[in-house]
Amino acid sequence: MFNKLLLITALALLAPVAYAQTPTPANQYQLGGGYTSVAGPTNNGTYLTFAKQLGPRVWGVAKGFILANPSGVTYQGFSPRYRPPLSALWKASPYLDTTKFYPFVDLNLGAVKDPMGAMSFAYGVGVGLDYQLAPTITLLVAEYDRIQSKFLPSGGSNITVNGVSALSAGIKFTF
């Protein structure tokens, strides 16, 4: 009886200092958009993204670039994304709150399409950094995508797009 009373007393005294670790729910969605600067035979345009959280650090991302020059050239793709909090890689300091930064890496697979309907397979990698402004608002600080593809533009000549680079920034809403 005394052992049970001692155990209950010890648990009652230690309970206020015990913290529950709440895992990040794996049922979040993100919808985002922004500006993208694309190097290569194309120019600037808009960036659209939709993401579904598959696990605590893994997301499935659908993204697209709608390019301004040449007008109507699009890239649509899907990528798995590994997105750990920066605090998992770098300890917090009094000067930098690493729990709000989320670096990520993507493996992109998709298609490039010109305005006349010619389409080609595209692939590449991407890296970036998110900053969580609020529980439902995330700032895409920067995302760099390197995309490889060949496509037949409306001019009728084959163009090899070796290493199209896209630098994007924008905002994402989590729901």
Backbone as JSON Lines, residues from 0, in Angstrom:
{"i":0,"aa":"M","n":[0.82,-1.19,0.0],"ca":[0.0,0.0,0.0],"c":[0.86,1.26,0.0]}
{"i":1,"aa":"F","n":[1.94,1.23,0.83],"ca":[2.83,2.37,0.91],"c":[3.51,2.63,-0.44]}
{"i":2,"aa":"N","n":[3.9,1.56,-1.16],"ca":[4.55,1.71,-2.47],"c":[3.62,2.37,-3.48]}
{"i":3,"aa":"K","n":[2.35,1.99,-3.45],"ca":[1.38,2.6,-4.37],"c":[1.18,4.07,-4.06]}
{"i":4,"aa":"L","n":[1.1,4.42,-2.79],"ca":[0.94,5.81,-2.38],"c":[2.17,6.62,-2.78]}
{"i":5,"aa":"L","n":[3.36,6.04,-2.59],"ca":[4.6,6.72,-2.98],"c":[4.66,6.94,-4.49]}
{"i":6,"aa":"L","n":[4.25,5.95,-5.27],"ca":[4.23,6.06,-6.72],"c":[3.24,7.13,-7.19]}
{"i":7,"aa":"I","n":[2.06,7.16,-6.62],"ca":[1.05,8.17,-6.99],"c":[1.54,9.57,-6.63]}
{"i":8,"aa":"T","n":[2.16,9.72,-5.48],"ca":[2.7,11.02,-5.06],"c":[3.82,11.47,-6.0]}
{"i":9,"aa":"A","n":[4.7,10.56,-6.36],"ca":[5.8,10.91,-7.27],"c":[5.26,11.32,-8.64]}
{"i":10,"aa":"L","n":[4.29,10.59,-9.15],"ca":[3.69,10.95,-10.44],"c":[2.98,12.29,-10.37]}
{"i":11,"aa":"A","n":[2.3,12.58,-9.27],"ca":[1.61,13.86,-9.11],"c":[2.59,15.02,-9.07]}
{"i":12,"aa":"L","n":[3.75,14.81,-8.45],"ca":[4.76,15.87,-8.38],"c":[5.48,16.06,-9.72]}
{"i":13,"aa":"L","n":[5.68,14.99,-10.47],"ca":[6.41,15.09,-11.74],"c":[5.52,15.45,-12.92]}
{"i":14,"aa":"A","n":[4.24,15.28,-12.81],"ca":[3.34,15.53,-13.93],"c":[3.39,16.97,-14.45]}
{"i":15,"aa":"P","n":[3.45,18.0,-13.59],"ca":[3.49,19.37,-14.14],"c":[4.74,19.68,-14.96]}
{"i":16,"aa":"V","n":[5.84,18.98,-14.74],"ca":[7.06,19.29,-15.49],"c":[7.23,18.41,-16.71]}
{"i":17,"aa":"A","n":[6.36,17.45,-16.92],"ca":[6.44,16.58,-18.09],"c":[5.74,17.25,-19.27]}
{"i":18,"aa":"Y","n":[6.38,17.26,-20.42],"ca":[5.84,17.86,-21.62],"c":[5.44,16.78,-22.61]}
{"i":19,"aa":"A","n":[4.27,16.92,-23.17],"ca":[3.85,15.99,-24.21],"c":[4.37,16.5,-25.54]}
{"i":20,"aa":"Q","n":[4.96,15.64,-26.32],"ca":[5.43,16.03,-27.64],"c":[4.33,15.73,-28.64]}
{"i":21,"aa":"T","n":[3.77,16.78,-29.18],"ca":[2.69,16.6,-30.14],"c":[3.28,16.51,-31.54]}
{"i":22,"aa":"P","n":[3.09,15.4,-32.21],"ca":[3.63,15.27,-33.57],"c":[2.86,16.17,-34.54]}
{"i":23,"aa":"T","n":[3.52,16.56,-35.6],"ca":[2.87,17.34,-36.64],"c":[1.84,16.46,-37.33]}
{"i":24,"aa":"P","n":[0.6,16.95,-37.43],"ca":[-0.4,16.11,-38.09],"c":[-0.04,15.88,-39.55]}
{"i":25,"aa":"A","n":[-0.29,14.66,-40.01],"ca":[0.08,14.29,-41.37],"c":[-1.1,14.42,-42.33]}
{"i":26,"aa":"N","n":[-2.02,15.33,-42.04],"ca":[-3.16,15.52,-42.92],"c":[-3.29,16.98,-43.34]}
{"i":27,"aa":"Q","n":[-2.18,17.66,-43.49],"ca":[-2.2,19.06,-43.89],"c":[-2.08,19.19,-45.4]}
{"i":28,"aa":"Y","n":[-2.63,20.29,-45.91],"ca":[-2.53,20.63,-47.32],"c":[-1.97,22.04,-47.42]}
{"i":29,"aa":"Q","n":[-1.25,22.33,-48.5],"ca":[-0.76,23.68,-48.76],"c":[-1.12,24.08,-50.18]}
{"i":30,"aa":"L","n":[-1.54,25.3,-50.33],"ca":[-1.83,25.89,-51.63],"c":[-1.03,27.17,-51.71]}
{"i":31,"aa":"G","n":[-0.24,27.33,-52.78],"ca":[0.63,28.49,-52.84],"c":[0.82,29.01,-54.25]}
{"i":32,"aa":"G","n":[1.38,30.18,-54.3],"ca":[1.68,30.81,-55.57],"c":[2.76,31.85,-55.39]}
{"i":33,"aa":"G","n":[3.34,32.26,-56.5],"ca":[4.39,33.26,-56.41],"c":[4.95,33.61,-57.77]}
{"i":34,"aa":"Y","n":[6.07,34.25,-57.74],"ca":[6.77,34.71,-58.93],"c":[7.96,33.8,-59.17]}
{"i":35,"aa":"T","n":[8.24,33.51,-60.42],"ca":[9.4,32.69,-60.74],"c":[10.23,33.37,-61.81]}
{"i":36,"aa":"S","n":[11.52,33.32,-61.64],"ca":[12.46,33.84,-62.62],"c":[13.14,32.63,-63.25]}
{"i":37,"aa":"V","n":[12.93,32.44,-64.54],"ca":[13.41,31.25,-65.22],"c":[14.52,31.63,-66.2]}
{"i":38,"aa":"A","n":[15.67,30.97,-66.09],"ca":[16.78,31.2,-67.01],"c":[16.73,30.16,-68.11]}
{"i":39,"aa":"G","n":[17.2,30.49,-69.27],"ca":[17.19,29.58,-70.41],"c":[16.49,30.25,-71.58]}
{"i":40,"aa":"P","n":[15.87,29.48,-72.46],"ca":[15.2,30.08,-73.6],"c":[13.86,30.73,-73.21]}
{"i":41,"aa":"T","n":[13.49,30.64,-71.95],"ca":[12.25,31.24,-71.47],"c":[12.58,32.4,-70.55]}
{"i":42,"aa":"N","n":[11.55,33.02,-70.01],"ca":[11.77,34.16,-69.12],"c":[10.91,33.98,-67.89]}
{"i":43,"aa":"N","n":[10.45,35.05,-67.3],"ca":[9.77,35.03,-66.02],"c":[8.31,34.61,-66.14]}
{"i":44,"aa":"G","n":[7.72,34.24,-65.01],"ca":[6.33,33.84,-65.01],"c":[5.81,33.62,-63.61]}
{"i":45,"aa":"T","n":[4.74,32.85,-63.49],"ca":[4.13,32.59,-62.19],"c":[4.4,31.15,-61.77]}
{"i":46,"aa":"Y","n":[4.32,30.94,-60.48],"ca":[4.6,29.65,-59.86],"c":[3.37,29.26,-59.05]}
{"i":47,"aa":"L","n":[2.83,28.08,-59.29],"ca":[1.68,27.58,-58.55],"c":[2.03,26.23,-57.94]}
{"i":48,"aa":"T","n":[1.57,25.98,-56.72],"ca":[1.89,24.73,-56.06],"c":[0.73,24.26,-55.18]}
{"i":49,"aa":"F","n":[0.58,22.95,-55.12],"ca":[-0.36,22.3,-54.21],"c":[0.37,21.14,-53.58]}
{"i":50,"aa":"A","n":[0.3,21.03,-52.26],"ca":[1.05,19.99,-51.55],"c":[0.17,19.29,-50.53]}
{"i":51,"aa":"K","n":[0.44,18.01,-50.33],"ca":[-0.23,17.18,-49.32],"c":[0.82,16.57,-48.44]}
{"i":52,"aa":"Q","n":[0.67,16.72,-47.14],"ca":[1.62,16.13,-46.21],"c":[1.35,14.64,-46.11]}
{"i":53,"aa":"L","n":[2.36,13.83,-46.4],"ca":[2.24,12.38,-46.37],"c":[2.77,11.78,-45.07]}
{"i":54,"aa":"G","n":[3.65,12.49,-44.41],"ca":[4.26,12.06,-43.16],"c":[4.79,13.28,-42.43]}
{"i":55,"aa":"P","n":[5.42,13.11,-41.28],"ca":[5.91,14.27,-40.53],"c":[6.88,15.16,-41.32]}
{"i":56,"aa":"R","n":[7.67,14.57,-42.23],"ca":[8.65,15.36,-42.98],"c":[8.56,15.13,-44.49]}
{"i":57,"aa":"V","n":[7.6,14.36,-44.94],"ca":[7.48,14.03,-46.36],"c":[6.18,14.59,-46.92]}
{"i":58,"aa":"W","n":[6.29,15.27,-48.06],"ca":[5.15,15.88,-48.74],"c":[5.11,15.39,-50.18]}
{"i":59,"aa":"G","n":[3.93,15.35,-50.74],"ca":[3.74,15.16,-52.17],"c":[3.36,16.51,-52.76]}
{"i":60,"aa":"V","n":[4.09,16.97,-53.77],"ca":[3.91,18.33,-54.28],"c":[3.6,18.29,-55.77]}
{"i":61,"aa":"A","n":[2.54,18.98,-56.16],"ca":[2.24,19.23,-57.58],"c":[2.53,20.7,-57.83]}
{"i":62,"aa":"K","n":[3.36,20.99,-58.84],"ca":[3.7,22.39,-59.09],"c":[3.72,22.67,-60.56]}
{"i":63,"aa":"G","n":[3.58,23.94,-60.88],"ca":[3.59,24.35,-62.27],"c":[4.16,25.74,-62.43]}
{"i":64,"aa":"F","n":[4.84,25.94,-63.54],"ca":[5.33,27.25,-63.94],"c":[4.56,27.66,-65.18]}
{"i":65,"aa":"I","n":[4.0,28.85,-65.19],"ca":[3.38,29.41,-66.38],"c":[4.3,30.55,-66.81]}
{"i":66,"aa":"L","n":[4.97,30.37,-67.94],"ca":[6.01,31.31,-68.33],"c":[5.45,32.47,-69.15]}
{"i":67,"aa":"A","n":[6.03,33.64,-68.95],"ca":[5.57,34.84,-69.65],"c":[6.2,34.98,-71.03]}
{"i":68,"aa":"N","n":[7.41,34.45,-71.21],"ca":[8.09,34.61,-72.49],"c":[8.9,33.35,-72.78]}
{"i":69,"aa":"P","n":[8.62,32.55,-73.74],"ca":[7.53,32.71,-74.68],"c":[6.19,32.43,-74.01]}
{"i":70,"aa":"S","n":[5.22,33.21,-74.35],"ca":[3.91,33.13,-73.72],"c":[3.27,31.76,-73.93]}
{"i":71,"aa":"G","n":[2.71,31.21,-72.89],"ca":[1.99,29.96,-72.99],"c":[2.79,28.71,-72.75]}
{"i":72,"aa":"V","n":[4.1,28.8,-72.57],"ca":[4.9,27.62,-72.26],"c":[4.68,27.3,-70.79]}
{"i":73,"aa":"T","n":[4.35,26.04,-70.5],"ca":[4.08,25.64,-69.13],"c":[4.91,24.42,-68.74]}
{"i":74,"aa":"Y","n":[5.14,24.31,-67.46],"ca":[5.74,23.11,-66.87],"c":[4.78,22.65,-65.77]}
{"i":75,"aa":"Q","n":[4.37,21.41,-65.82],"ca":[3.59,20.81,-64.75],"c":[4.34,19.58,-64.27]}
{"i":76,"aa":"G","n":[4.4,19.44,-62.96],"ca":[5.13,18.3,-62.45],"c":[4.68,17.89,-61.07]}
{"i":77,"aa":"F","n":[5.16,16.74,-60.67],"ca":[4.91,16.2,-59.34],"c":[6.25,15.84,-58.74]}
{"i":78,"aa":"S","n":[6.36,16.03,-57.42],"ca":[7.62,15.67,-56.77],"c":[7.38,15.25,-55.33]}
{"i":79,"aa":"P","n":[8.11,14.24,-54.89],"ca":[8.16,14.0,-53.46],"c":[9.08,15.05,-52.84]}
{"i":80,"aa":"R","n":[8.72,15.53,-51.67],"ca":[9.5,16.58,-51.0],"c":[9.86,16.13,-49.59]}
{"i":81,"aa":"Y","n":[11.15,16.23,-49.27],"ca":[11.61,15.98,-47.9],"c":[11.78,17.34,-47.25]}
{"i":82,"aa":"R","n":[11.05,17.6,-46.14],"ca":[10.98,18.93,-45.55],"c":[11.11,18.85,-44.02]}
{"i":83,"aa":"P","n":[12.33,18.7,-43.49],"ca":[12.49,18.68,-42.03],"c":[12.56,20.11,-41.5]}
{"i":84,"aa":"P","n":[12.23,20.32,-40.23],"ca":[12.46,21.65,-39.67],"c":[13.97,21.89,-39.53]}
{"i":85,"aa":"L","n":[14.37,23.13,-39.66],"ca":[15.8,23.45,-39.54],"c":[16.32,23.07,-38.16]}
{"i":86,"aa":"S","n":[15.45,23.08,-37.15],"ca":[15.87,22.72,-35.8],"c":[16.33,21.26,-35.71]}
{"i":87,"aa":"A","n":[15.91,20.41,-36.66],"ca":[16.38,19.02,-36.68],"c":[17.8,18.93,-37.22]}
{"i":88,"aa":"L","n":[18.23,19.96,-37.95],"ca":[19.57,19.96,-38.54],"c":[20.54,20.9,-37.82]}
{"i":89,"aa":"W","n":[19.98,21.96,-37.21],"ca":[20.81,23.0,-36.61],"c":[20.15,23.46,-35.32]}
{"i":90,"aa":"K","n":[20.88,23.48,-34.24],"ca":[20.31,23.86,-32.96],"c":[19.96,25.35,-32.93]}
{"i":91,"aa":"A","n":[18.91,25.66,-32.18],"ca":[18.48,27.06,-32.04],"c":[19.5,27.84,-31.24]}
{"i":92,"aa":"S","n":[19.55,29.13,-31.52],"ca":[20.41,30.04,-30.76],"c":[19.55,31.22,-30.31]}
{"i":93,"aa":"P","n":[20.06,32.05,-29.43],"ca":[19.26,33.21,-29.02],"c":[18.98,34.18,-30.18]}
{"i":94,"aa":"Y","n":[19.74,34.07,-31.25],"ca":[19.62,35.0,-32.36],"c":[18.76,34.47,-33.51]}
{"i":95,"aa":"L","n":[18.55,33.16,-33.56],"ca":[17.83,32.55,-34.68],"c":[16.91,31.45,-34.19]}
{"i":96,"aa":"D","n":[15.6,31.6,-34.43],"ca":[14.62,30.58,-34.07],"c":[14.53,29.59,-35.22]}
{"i":97,"aa":"T","n":[15.21,28.47,-35.09],"ca":[15.28,27.5,-36.18],"c":[14.03,26.65,-36.3]}
{"i":98,"aa":"T","n":[13.08,26.77,-35.37],"ca":[11.86,25.96,-35.46],"c":[10.89,26.48,-36.5]}
{"i":99,"aa":"K","n":[11.08,27.68,-37.02],"ca":[10.17,28.25,-38.02],"c":[10.69,28.12,-39.46]}
{"i":100,"aa":"F","n":[11.92,27.7,-39.62],"ca":[12.51,27.53,-40.95],"c":[12.42,26.07,-41.37]}
{"i":101,"aa":"Y","n":[12.06,25.82,-42.64],"ca":[11.92,24.47,-43.17],"c":[12.66,24.36,-44.51]}
{"i":102,"aa":"P","n":[13.9,23.89,-44.51],"ca":[14.56,23.63,-45.8],"c":[13.94,22.38,-46.44]}
{"i":103,"aa":"F","n":[13.99,22.3,-47.76],"ca":[13.42,21.12,-48.42],"c":[14.19,20.79,-49.68]}
{"i":104,"aa":"V","n":[14.0,19.55,-50.14],"ca":[14.58,19.07,-51.38],"c":[13.5,18.31,-52.14]}
{"i":105,"aa":"D","n":[13.44,18.51,-53.47],"ca":[12.44,17.88,-54.33],"c":[13.12,17.04,-55.41]}
{"i":106,"aa":"L","n":[12.42,16.02,-55.88],"ca":[12.79,15.29,-57.1],"c":[11.63,15.49,-58.07]}
{"i":107,"aa":"N","n":[11.84,16.29,-59.1],"ca":[10.77,16.72,-60.01],"c":[10.62,15.78,-61.2]}
{"i":108,"aa":"L","n":[9.38,15.43,-61.5],"ca":[9.01,14.68,-62.7],"c":[7.79,15.36,-63.29]}
{"i":109,"aa":"G","n":[7.8,15.62,-64.59],"ca":[6.66,16.3,-65.18],"c":[6.75,16.42,-66.67]}
{"i":110,"aa":"A","n":[6.13,17.48,-67.2],"ca":[6.09,17.7,-68.64],"c":[6.17,19.19,-68.94]}
{"i":111,"aa":"V","n":[6.83,19.51,-70.05],"ca":[6.87,20.87,-70.59],"c":[5.99,20.89,-71.83]}
{"i":112,"aa":"K","n":[5.16,21.93,-71.95],"ca":[4.22,22.02,-73.07],"c":[4.27,23.42,-73.65]}
{"i":113,"aa":"D","n":[4.28,23.5,-75.0],"ca":[4.27,24.81,-75.64],"c":[2.83,25.18,-76.02]}
{"i":114,"aa":"P","n":[2.56,26.41,-76.47],"ca":[1.19,26.82,-76.77],"c":[0.52,26.03,-77.9]}
{"i":115,"aa":"M","n":[1.31,25.42,-78.78],"ca":[0.73,24.66,-79.89],"c":[0.4,23.22,-79.48]}
{"i":116,"aa":"G","n":[0.74,22.84,-78.25],"ca":[0.4,21.51,-77.77],"c":[1.53,20.51,-77.77]}
{"i":117,"aa":"A","n":[2.7,20.87,-78.32],"ca":[3.84,19.95,-78.29],"c":[4.28,19.78,-76.84]}
{"i":118,"aa":"M","n":[4.58,18.54,-76.47],"ca":[4.86,18.24,-75.07],"c":[6.04,17.29,-74.96]}
{"i":119,"aa":"S","n":[6.79,17.4,-73.87],"ca":[7.93,16.52,-73.64],"c":[8.1,16.26,-72.16]}
{"i":120,"aa":"F","n":[8.69,15.12,-71.85],"ca":[8.99,14.73,-70.47],"c":[10.01,15.69,-69.87]}
{"i":121,"aa":"A","n":[9.86,16.01,-68.59],"ca":[10.8,16.87,-67.88],"c":[11.14,16.25,-66.54]}
{"i":122,"aa":"Y","n":[12.37,16.48,-66.08],"ca":[12.8,15.95,-64.79],"c":[13.82,16.89,-64.2]}
{"i":123,"aa":"G","n":[14.04,16.78,-62.91],"ca":[15.03,17.63,-62.27],"c":[15.0,17.52,-60.77]}
{"i":124,"aa":"V","n":[15.72,18.42,-60.13],"ca":[15.78,18.5,-58.67],"c":[15.51,19.93,-58.25]}
{"i":125,"aa":"G","n":[15.1,20.07,-57.02],"ca":[14.85,21.4,-56.48],"c":[15.21,21.45,-55.0]}
{"i":126,"aa":"V","n":[15.59,22.63,-54.56],"ca":[15.86,22.88,-53.15],"c":[15.21,24.21,-52.79]}
{"i":127,"aa":"G","n":[14.92,24.39,-51.51],"ca":[14.31,25.65,-51.12],"c":[14.25,25.81,-49.62]}
{"i":128,"aa":"L","n":[13.64,26.93,-49.22],"ca":[13.51,27.27,-47.81],"c":[12.16,27.93,-47.58]}
{"i":129,"aa":"D","n":[11.4,27.37,-46.64],"ca":[10.13,27.94,-46.19],"c":[10.33,28.59,-44.83]}
{"i":130,"aa":"Y","n":[9.54,29.63,-44.55],"ca":[9.52,30.26,-43.22],"c":[8.07,30.33,-42.77]}
{"i":131,"aa":"Q","n":[7.77,29.72,-41.63],"ca":[6.4,29.67,-41.15],"c":[6.07,30.96,-40.4]}
{"i":132,"aa":"L","n":[5.25,31.83,-41.04],"ca":[4.85,33.09,-40.43],"c":[3.81,32.88,-39.34]}
{"i":133,"aa":"A","n":[2.88,31.97,-39.58],"ca":[1.8,31.64,-38.66],"c":[1.45,30.17,-38.9]}
{"i":134,"aa":"P","n":[0.63,29.57,-38.05],"ca":[0.3,28.16,-38.27],"c":[-0.33,27.87,-39.64]}
{"i":135,"aa":"T","n":[-0.97,28.85,-40.26],"ca":[-1.61,28.62,-41.56],"c":[-0.97,29.39,-42.71]}
{"i":136,"aa":"I","n":[0.07,30.17,-42.45],"ca":[0.72,30.96,-43.51],"c":[2.21,30.68,-43.52]}
{"i":137,"aa":"T","n":[2.72,30.25,-44.68],"ca":[4.14,29.95,-44.85],"c":[4.68,30.8,-45.99]}
{"i":138,"aa":"L","n":[5.8,31.42,-45.77],"ca":[6.47,32.22,-46.79],"c":[7.5,31.34,-47.5]}
{"i":139,"aa":"L","n":[7.38,31.25,-48.82],"ca":[8.4,30.56,-49.62],"c":[9.51,31.58,-49.85]}
{"i":140,"aa":"V","n":[10.56,31.48,-49.04],"ca":[11.67,32.43,-49.12],"c":[12.35,32.31,-50.48]}
{"i":141,"aa":"A","n":[12.69,31.09,-50.85],"ca":[13.31,30.84,-52.14],"c":[13.21,29.36,-52.47]}
{"i":142,"aa":"E","n":[13.0,29.08,-53.75],"ca":[13.04,27.71,-54.25],"c":[13.8,27.73,-55.57]}
{"i":143,"aa":"Y","n":[14.77,26.85,-55.68],"ca":[15.57,26.75,-56.9],"c":[15.33,25.38,-57.51]}
{"i":144,"aa":"D","n":[14.82,25.37,-58.74],"ca":[14.58,24.13,-59.47],"c":[15.45,24.09,-60.7]}
{"i":145,"aa":"R","n":[16.06,22.95,-60.95],"ca":[16.85,22.71,-62.16],"c":[16.09,21.65,-62.95]}
{"i":146,"aa":"I","n":[15.57,22.02,-64.13],"ca":[14.71,21.14,-64.9],"c":[15.34,20.87,-66.25]}
{"i":147,"aa":"Q","n":[15.38,19.6,-66.64],"ca":[15.9,19.15,-67.93],"c":[14.73,18.7,-68.8]}
{"i":148,"aa":"S","n":[14.74,19.09,-70.08],"ca":[13.66,18.67,-70.97],"c":[14.03,18.96,-72.42]}
{"i":149,"aa":"K","n":[13.34,18.26,-73.34],"ca":[13.39,18.58,-74.78],"c":[11.94,18.77,-75.2]}
{"i":150,"aa":"F","n":[11.68,19.8,-75.97],"ca":[10.32,19.95,-76.47],"c":[10.34,20.62,-77.83]}
{"i":151,"aa":"L","n":[9.25,20.46,-78.55],"ca":[9.11,20.98,-79.9],"c":[8.25,22.24,-79.84]}
{"i":152,"aa":"P","n":[8.85,23.44,-79.89],"ca":[8.06,24.66,-79.81],"c":[7.3,24.91,-81.11]}
{"i":153,"aa":"S","n":[6.48,25.92,-81.13],"ca":[5.62,26.2,-82.28],"c":[6.41,26.54,-83.54]}
{"i":154,"aa":"G","n":[7.68,26.93,-83.42],"ca":[8.49,27.24,-84.59],"c":[8.85,26.01,-85.4]}
{"i":155,"aa":"G","n":[8.71,24.83,-84.84],"ca":[8.94,23.6,-85.59],"c":[10.35,23.07,-85.5]}
{"i":156,"aa":"S","n":[11.23,23.7,-84.75],"ca":[12.59,23.18,-84.63],"c":[12.78,22.6,-83.23]}
{"i":157,"aa":"N","n":[13.59,21.56,-83.17],"ca":[13.85,20.95,-81.87],"c":[14.74,21.87,-81.05]}
{"i":158,"aa":"I","n":[14.35,22.12,-79.82],"ca":[15.17,22.89,-78.89],"c":[15.48,22.0,-77.71]}
{"i":159,"aa":"T","n":[16.74,21.92,-77.37],"ca":[17.13,21.17,-76.19],"c":[17.26,22.17,-75.05]}
{"i":160,"aa":"V","n":[16.48,21.99,-74.03],"ca":[16.55,22.86,-72.87],"c":[17.43,22.16,-71.85]}
{"i":161,"aa":"N","n":[18.69,22.47,-71.89],"ca":[19.62,21.85,-70.96],"c":[19.75,22.72,-69.72]}
{"i":162,"aa":"G","n":[19.19,22.26,-68.65],"ca":[19.36,22.96,-67.39],"c":[18.6,24.25,-67.28]}
{"i":163,"aa":"V","n":[17.3,24.24,-67.49],"ca":[16.5,25.41,-67.2],"c":[16.47,25.58,-65.69]}
{"i":164,"aa":"S","n":[16.8,26.75,-65.22],"ca":[16.84,27.03,-63.79],"c":[15.69,27.96,-63.44]}
{"i":165,"aa":"A","n":[14.95,27.63,-62.41],"ca":[13.84,28.46,-61.97],"c":[14.05,28.85,-60.52]}
{"i":166,"aa":"L","n":[14.01,30.14,-60.22],"ca":[14.12,30.66,-58.87],"c":[12.76,31.27,-58.53]}
{"i":167,"aa":"S","n":[12.12,30.75,-57.48],"ca":[10.77,31.17,-57.14],"c":[10.7,31.69,-55.72]}
{"i":168,"aa":"A","n":[9.73,32.57,-55.48],"ca":[9.42,33.06,-54.14],"c":[7.91,33.29,-54.1]}
{"i":169,"aa":"G","n":[7.3,33.08,-52.94],"ca":[5.86,33.25,-52.86],"c":[5.33,33.0,-51.47]}
{"i":170,"aa":"I","n":[4.05,32.7,-51.39],"ca":[3.37,32.46,-50.13],"c":[2.51,31.22,-50.24]}
{"i":171,"aa":"K","n":[2.38,30.47,-49.13],"ca":[1.6,29.24,-49.11],"c":[0.61,29.33,-47.95]}
{"i":172,"aa":"F","n":[-0.57,28.77,-48.16],"ca":[-1.59,28.71,-47.12],"c":[-1.82,27.26,-46.76]}
{"i":173,"aa":"T","n":[-1.76,26.96,-45.47],"ca":[-1.94,25.6,-44.97],"c":[-3.36,25.45,-44.44]}
{"i":174,"aa":"F","n":[-4.0,24.36,-44.81],"ca":[-5.35,24.07,-44.3],"c":[-5.51,22.6,-44.04]}
